[in-house]
Amino acid sequence: MPIPIPPHRQKTSQPVVKYPIDDLEIRPRPNRDQRPAYKTLTTQPAHSTQEHDQEIAPRTVGTLLEVWNTFNVHTSLYLIDSFTFDDFVDAMLFRSVDTECELLNEIDCSAMKLLVDEAGVVDAHIPSAEESDDEDDISSADNSAVSTPAPEEARRRSGRGRQSLLKNDITDTIKVASPKRNGAPQHRGEEMLGDTDWQSRLMIRDFTDGGWQVILVGILMHMSSVLTKEKEVCDRVVAYLAPMDQKPTKETARRQYAQLDCNLRTAGLEVLMMLTITSKPMKDSMERRQEQMTEDRKEKVQRQRDRKILYVSS
């Protein structure tokens, strides 16, 4: 008579797994590896060597990812090299009056170039004051209505040519302070722009020595007047770049942007990015990509058919 095996020594037979199998039929492993804990974005990027004292708001994290992804997907359109997310966050946190951040300059200037070309043609849908106030979001605007004034009209509207615009010294255009709203002073953005609007400055590519910061002031002032949703954040950025207690010059805009908070920087860059999405070059690029995807799908279907024919014939 065989000796019985104790129950604790009996080998339990493992069920044989036959694939394909449903996920619910897979037995969980008792000693599986634990999932690593989530790592939140801090004010100190992983590869940063600088000391930052700024706090990144939770909402800003999503905006940073959105902007970074858009610029890296459309690098050929923005004419900018791809960059890592750590470098991008480090650039948005960078604060220095004496040293400029090249990545930050390239990102903002490349986005602005899609709005107005060198001939003065507006290639993006810039919401106007006559449009409905319900368009709180730039992305909800009608992308088909792209304002494209002729170069002659743009020069006639500005009242001066390229050479006279280049010689215009904003430091001599100091006017009376802007009127107060609700008893509280706002900013001196209109004085900073002077007699030259931001479209004309962008047409001649006046980017150096605080030039693109002044253009950013003009863009945000315009968007604040036509968009309800973005009005508060646009006013906050303009109020910091063109404060009431400083002269409305290009140097003031440059120095103020160099010390601007990361959250406000990201909000201003988001407005620029959303405007570039409505631009004609962006729409043409998306149409070309859509056509290329259609051609690739057709080629894929044809290759599958050819493979089936070769398989049957063999």
VOKOLBA-212436 format. One line per field, with one value per residue (C-alpha): residue in three letters; residue number from 0; x, y, z. Coordinates in nm, 3 decimals, m for minus. Example, Ala and Ser with C-alpha at 12.3 -4.5 7.8 and 13.67 -1.06 7.14 Angstrom:
BEGIN
residu	c(Ala; Ser) $
num	c(0; 1) $
c1	c(1.230; 1.367) $
c2	c(m0.450; m0.106) $
c3	c(0.780; 0.714) $
END
This chain:
BEGIN
residu	c(Met; Pro; Ile; Pro; Ile; Pro; Pro; His; Arg; Gln; Lys; Thr; Ser; Gln; Pro; Val; Val; Lys; Tyr; Pro; Ile; Asp; Asp; Leu; Glu; Ile; Arg; Pro; Arg; Pro; Asn; Arg; Asp; Gln; Arg; Pro; Ala; Tyr; Lys; Thr; Leu; Thr; Thr; Gln; Pro; Ala; His; Ser; Thr; Gln; Glu; His; Asp; Gln; Glu; Ile; Ala; Pro; Arg; Thr; Val; Gly; Thr; Leu; Leu; Glu; Val; Trp; Asn; Thr; Phe; Asn; Val; His; Thr; Ser; Leu; Tyr; Leu; Ile; Asp; Ser; Phe; Thr; Phe; Asp; Asp; Phe; Val; Asp; Ala; Met; Leu; Phe; Arg; Ser; Val; Asp; Thr; Glu; Cys; Glu; Leu; Leu; Asn; Glu; Ile; Asp; Cys; Ser; Ala; Met; Lys; Leu; Leu; Val; Asp; Glu; Ala; Gly; Val; Val; Asp; Ala; His; Ile; Pro; Ser; Ala; Glu; Glu; Ser; Asp; Asp; Glu; Asp; Asp; Ile; Ser; Ser; Ala; Asp; Asn; Ser; Ala; Val; Ser; Thr; Pro; Ala; Pro; Glu; Glu; Ala; Arg; Arg; Arg; Ser; Gly; Arg; Gly; Arg; Gln; Ser; Leu; Leu; Lys; Asn; Asp; Ile; Thr; Asp; Thr; Ile; Lys; Val; Ala; Ser; Pro; Lys; Arg; Asn; Gly; Ala; Pro; Gln; His; Arg; Gly; Glu; Glu; Met; Leu; Gly; Asp; Thr; Asp; Trp; Gln; Ser; Arg; Leu; Met; Ile; Arg; Asp; Phe; Thr; Asp; Gly; Gly; Trp; Gln; Val; Ile; Leu; Val; Gly; Ile; Leu; Met; His; Met; Ser; Ser; Val; Leu; Thr; Lys; Glu; Lys; Glu; Val; Cys; Asp; Arg; Val; Val; Ala; Tyr; Leu; Ala; Pro; Met; Asp; Gln; Lys; Pro; Thr; Lys; Glu; Thr; Ala; Arg; Arg; Gln; Tyr; Ala; Gln; Leu; Asp; Cys; Asn; Leu; Arg; Thr; Ala; Gly; Leu; Glu; Val; Leu; Met; Met; Leu; Thr; Ile; Thr; Ser; Lys; Pro; Met; Lys; Asp; Ser; Met; Glu; Arg; Arg; Gln; Glu; Gln; Met; Thr; Glu; Asp; Arg; Lys; Glu; Lys; Val; Gln; Arg; Gln; Arg; Asp; Arg; Lys; Ile; Leu; Tyr; Val; Ser; Ser) $
num	c(0; 1; 2; 3; 4; 5; 6; 7; 8; 9; 10; 11; 12; 13; 14; 15; 16; 17; 18; 19; 20; 21; 22; 23; 24; 25; 26; 27; 28; 29; 30; 31; 32; 33; 34; 35; 36; 37; 38; 39; 40; 41; 42; 43; 44; 45; 46; 47; 48; 49; 50; 51; 52; 53; 54; 55; 56; 57; 58; 59; 60; 61; 62; 63; 64; 65; 66; 67; 68; 69; 70; 71; 72; 73; 74; 75; 76; 77; 78; 79; 80; 81; 82; 83; 84; 85; 86; 87; 88; 89; 90; 91; 92; 93; 94; 95; 96; 97; 98; 99; 100; 101; 102; 103; 104; 105; 106; 107; 108; 109; 110; 111; 112; 113; 114; 115; 116; 117; 118; 119; 120; 121; 122; 123; 124; 125; 126; 127; 128; 129; 130; 131; 132; 133; 134; 135; 136; 137; 138; 139; 140; 141; 142; 143; 144; 145; 146; 147; 148; 149; 150; 151; 152; 153; 154; 155; 156; 157; 158; 159; 160; 161; 162; 163; 164; 165; 166; 167; 168; 169; 170; 171; 172; 173; 174; 175; 176; 177; 178; 179; 180; 181; 182; 183; 184; 185; 186; 187; 188; 189; 190; 191; 192; 193; 194; 195; 196; 197; 198; 199; 200; 201; 202; 203; 204; 205; 206; 207; 208; 209; 210; 211; 212; 213; 214; 215; 216; 217; 218; 219; 220; 221; 222; 223; 224; 225; 226; 227; 228; 229; 230; 231; 232; 233; 234; 235; 236; 237; 238; 239; 240; 241; 242; 243; 244; 245; 246; 247; 248; 249; 250; 251; 252; 253; 254; 255; 256; 257; 258; 259; 260; 261; 262; 263; 264; 265; 266; 267; 268; 269; 270; 271; 272; 273; 274; 275; 276; 277; 278; 279; 280; 281; 282; 283; 284; 285; 286; 287; 288; 289; 290; 291; 292; 293; 294; 295; 296; 297; 298; 299; 300; 301; 302; 303; 304; 305; 306; 307; 308; 309; 310; 311; 312; 313) $
c1	c(0.000; 0.155; 0.228; 0.001; 0.172; 0.089; m0.127; 0.138; 0.384; 0.149; 0.235; m0.046; m0.073; m0.061; m0.325; m0.184; m0.223; m0.339; m0.312; m0.493; m0.639; m0.851; m0.679; m0.932; m0.832; m0.470; m0.411; m0.232; 0.115; 0.148; 0.506; 0.495; 0.713; 0.567; 0.495; 0.731; 0.580; 0.473; 0.723; 0.575; 0.730; 0.927; 1.084; 1.418; 1.428; 1.615; 1.912; 1.913; 2.217; 2.047; 1.878; 1.512; 1.274; 0.959; 0.653; 0.499; 0.120; m0.049; m0.236; 0.092; 0.230; m0.032; 0.029; 0.404; 0.350; 0.107; 0.342; 0.648; 0.470; 0.339; 0.679; 0.851; 0.591; 0.605; 0.977; 0.997; 0.716; 0.854; 1.208; 1.345; 1.541; 1.376; 1.447; 1.385; 1.115; 1.372; 1.552; 1.221; 1.117; 1.462; 1.433; 1.090; 1.233; 1.546; 1.584; 1.875; 1.888; 2.246; 2.232; 1.971; 1.825; 1.870; 1.609; 1.347; 1.424; 1.407; 1.073; 0.896; 1.042; 0.969; 0.606; 0.572; 0.710; 0.409; 0.167; 0.298; 0.541; 0.810; 0.576; 0.330; 0.070; m0.116; m0.110; m0.306; m0.662; m0.636; m0.973; m1.110; m1.327; m1.620; m1.635; m1.868; m1.774; m1.866; m1.529; m1.357; m1.109; m0.872; m0.911; m1.287; m1.236; m1.313; m0.984; m1.109; m1.134; m0.768; m0.703; m0.451; m0.418; m0.196; 0.160; 0.081; m0.218; m0.008; 0.257; m0.006; m0.180; 0.140; 0.220; 0.592; 0.821; 1.067; 1.359; 1.163; 1.033; 1.385; 1.491; 1.199; 1.331; 1.074; 1.271; 1.173; 0.805; 0.712; 0.358; 0.109; 0.034; m0.257; m0.593; m0.686; m0.949; m1.168; m0.941; m0.634; m0.353; m0.303; 0.000; 0.180; 0.157; 0.015; 0.297; 0.551; 0.419; 0.415; 0.304; 0.406; 0.167; 0.287; 0.206; 0.446; 0.715; 0.670; 0.682; 1.033; 1.140; 1.228; 1.330; 1.661; 1.720; 1.372; 1.195; 1.008; 0.905; 0.738; 0.566; 0.443; 0.299; 0.107; m0.026; m0.142; m0.304; m0.500; m0.605; m0.709; m0.946; m1.118; m1.110; m1.290; m1.136; m0.775; m0.823; m0.708; m0.386; m0.302; m0.350; m0.128; 0.156; 0.129; 0.112; 0.441; 0.617; 0.499; 0.461; 0.332; 0.641; 0.894; 0.958; 0.775; 1.087; 1.219; 1.482; 1.211; 1.024; 1.342; 1.440; 1.089; 1.050; 1.384; 1.233; 0.882; 0.726; 0.725; 0.346; 0.292; 0.558; 0.384; 0.046; 0.180; 0.353; 0.032; m0.152; 0.117; 0.102; m0.277; m0.253; 0.004; m0.234; m0.478; m0.209; m0.213; 0.128; m0.001; m0.318; m0.119; 0.116; m0.173; m0.334; m0.008; 0.026; m0.333; m0.271; 0.048; m0.137; m0.399; m0.129; 0.044; m0.280; m0.342; 0.011; m0.032; m0.354; m0.194; 0.110; m0.120; m0.302; 0.025; 0.145; m0.175; m0.137; 0.224; 0.125; m0.150; 0.067; 0.346) $
c2	c(0.000; 0.331; 0.588; 0.896; 1.233; 1.506; 1.785; 2.054; 1.854; 1.786; 1.972; 2.182; 2.157; 2.499; 2.548; 2.556; 2.898; 2.885; 3.198; 3.405; 3.455; 3.720; 3.946; 3.855; 3.488; 3.557; 3.484; 3.762; 3.688; 3.699; 3.832; 4.069; 4.377; 4.695; 4.979; 5.276; 5.577; 5.872; 6.154; 6.502; 6.793; 7.012; 7.351; 7.178; 6.980; 6.652; 6.781; 7.138; 7.293; 7.616; 7.728; 7.821; 7.967; 7.963; 7.749; 7.576; 7.568; 7.232; 7.384; 7.511; 7.156; 7.059; 7.376; 7.315; 6.966; 7.100; 7.371; 7.145; 6.873; 7.119; 7.271; 6.932; 6.781; 7.079; 7.156; 7.191; 7.447; 7.655; 7.621; 7.518; 7.215; 6.964; 7.001; 6.794; 6.869; 6.917; 7.183; 7.351; 7.369; 7.493; 7.769; 7.875; 7.896; 8.084; 8.429; 8.654; 9.016; 8.998; 8.659; 8.574; 8.227; 8.132; 7.856; 8.093; 8.354; 8.098; 7.956; 8.292; 8.439; 8.126; 8.137; 8.507; 8.462; 8.246; 8.527; 8.794; 8.736; 8.977; 9.125; 9.234; 8.970; 8.841; 8.462; 8.380; 8.433; 8.728; 8.778; 9.129; 9.341; 9.308; 8.931; 8.767; 8.776; 8.407; 8.314; 8.275; 8.027; 8.095; 7.739; 7.789; 8.065; 8.010; 7.898; 7.944; 8.322; 8.411; 8.782; 8.846; 9.218; 9.309; 9.422; 9.771; 9.801; 9.697; 9.958; 10.225; 10.141; 10.174; 10.506; 10.440; 10.209; 9.946; 10.188; 10.446; 10.173; 10.051; 10.404; 10.455; 10.501; 10.399; 10.560; 10.904; 10.815; 10.862; 10.991; 11.049; 10.748; 10.526; 10.599; 10.408; 10.139; 10.093; 10.327; 10.101; 10.164; 9.885; 9.914; 10.132; 9.894; 10.147; 10.388; 10.108; 10.035; 10.405; 10.494; 10.154; 9.861; 9.510; 9.389; 9.643; 9.555; 9.189; 9.257; 9.405; 9.133; 9.381; 9.111; 9.228; 9.426; 9.370; 9.399; 9.068; 9.138; 9.459; 9.263; 9.018; 9.311; 9.425; 9.076; 9.017; 9.361; 9.283; 8.939; 9.085; 9.324; 9.054; 8.742; 8.715; 8.391; 8.500; 8.863; 8.827; 8.641; 8.866; 9.177; 9.031; 8.961; 9.305; 9.475; 9.310; 9.378; 9.741; 9.852; 10.195; 10.287; 10.236; 10.397; 10.227; 10.130; 9.816; 9.782; 9.780; 9.504; 9.299; 9.333; 9.267; 8.953; 8.828; 8.826; 8.712; 8.427; 8.087; 8.054; 8.387; 8.306; 7.982; 8.152; 8.411; 8.147; 7.944; 8.239; 8.264; 7.891; 7.891; 8.176; 7.984; 7.687; 7.907; 8.027; 7.943; 7.766; 7.540; 7.453; 7.385; 7.160; 6.966; 6.922; 6.789; 6.546; 6.431; 6.369; 6.181; 5.963; 5.881; 5.782; 5.568; 5.385; 5.314; 5.183; 4.964; 4.809; 4.744; 4.577; 4.352; 4.247; 4.174; 3.967; 3.758; 3.692; 3.581; 3.361; 3.186; 3.139; 2.985) $
c3	c(0.000; m0.100; 0.166; 0.124; 0.061; 0.310; 0.166; 0.223; 0.008; m0.277; m0.597; m0.730; m1.104; m1.274; m1.543; m1.893; m2.051; m2.411; m2.617; m2.728; m2.384; m2.221; m1.969; m1.701; m1.722; m1.628; m1.262; m1.072; m0.950; m0.572; m0.567; m0.862; m0.888; m0.748; m0.987; m0.933; m0.763; m0.975; m1.004; m1.010; m1.195; m0.957; m1.001; m1.054; m1.384; m1.391; m1.592; m1.461; m1.295; m1.193; m0.876; m0.922; m0.667; m0.882; m0.829; m1.130; m1.104; m1.179; m1.475; m1.619; m1.643; m1.899; m2.096; m2.098; m2.239; m2.499; m2.620; m2.616; m2.814; m3.075; m3.143; m3.164; m3.397; m3.636; m3.622; m4.001; m3.997; m3.712; m3.852; m3.515; m3.397; m3.166; m2.795; m2.484; m2.231; m1.954; m2.159; m2.237; m1.871; m1.777; m2.039; m1.913; m1.560; m1.668; m1.513; m1.602; m1.710; m1.835; m2.014; m2.276; m2.319; m2.684; m2.675; m2.535; m2.801; m3.081; m2.965; m2.938; m3.256; m3.463; m3.351; m3.431; m3.784; m3.874; m3.793; m4.035; m4.321; m4.437; m4.700; m4.432; m4.510; m4.203; m4.238; m3.922; m3.807; m3.569; m3.396; m3.433; m3.209; m3.452; m3.402; m3.153; m2.785; m2.762; m2.915; m2.581; m2.717; m3.004; m3.127; m3.171; m3.425; m3.792; m3.937; m4.291; m4.250; m4.275; m4.299; m4.577; m4.657; m4.948; m4.874; m5.013; m4.780; m4.481; m4.560; m4.626; m4.299; m4.097; m4.263; m4.306; m4.501; m4.383; m4.353; m4.153; m3.922; m3.857; m3.761; m3.524; m3.171; m2.914; m2.634; m2.772; m2.787; m2.423; m2.392; m2.116; m1.897; m1.998; m1.833; m1.521; m1.523; m1.219; m1.027; m1.064; m1.314; m1.567; m1.794; m2.046; m2.337; m2.582; m2.505; m2.549; m2.898; m2.987; m3.339; m3.480; m3.434; m3.362; m3.716; m3.867; m3.616; m3.693; m4.067; m4.043; m3.794; m3.519; m3.269; m3.122; m2.801; m2.661; m2.995; m2.983; m2.624; m2.742; m3.020; m2.757; m2.561; m2.870; m2.944; m2.587; m2.572; m2.886; m2.766; m2.432; m2.609; m2.816; m2.598; m2.268; m2.149; m2.196; m2.093; m1.732; m1.804; m2.101; m1.888; m1.617; m1.860; m2.023; m1.684; m1.589; m1.921; m1.938; m1.573; m1.481; m1.277; m1.560; m1.897; m2.187; m2.383; m2.551; m2.280; m2.014; m2.196; m2.228; m1.864; m1.739; m1.951; m1.825; m1.474; m1.569; m1.375; m1.546; m1.529; m1.703; m1.961; m2.042; m2.069; m2.311; m2.521; m2.531; m2.686; m2.954; m3.022; m3.057; m3.308; m3.515; m3.534; m3.727; m3.968; m4.337; m4.329; m4.051; m4.242; m4.560; m4.365; m4.213; m4.556; m4.700; m4.411; m4.460; m4.829; m4.748; m4.496; m4.762; m5.008; m4.745; m4.665; m5.033; m5.072; m4.764; m4.898; m5.236; m5.076; m4.872; m5.188; m5.366; m5.072; m5.075; m5.445; m5.400; m5.106; m5.305; m5.613; m5.409) $
END
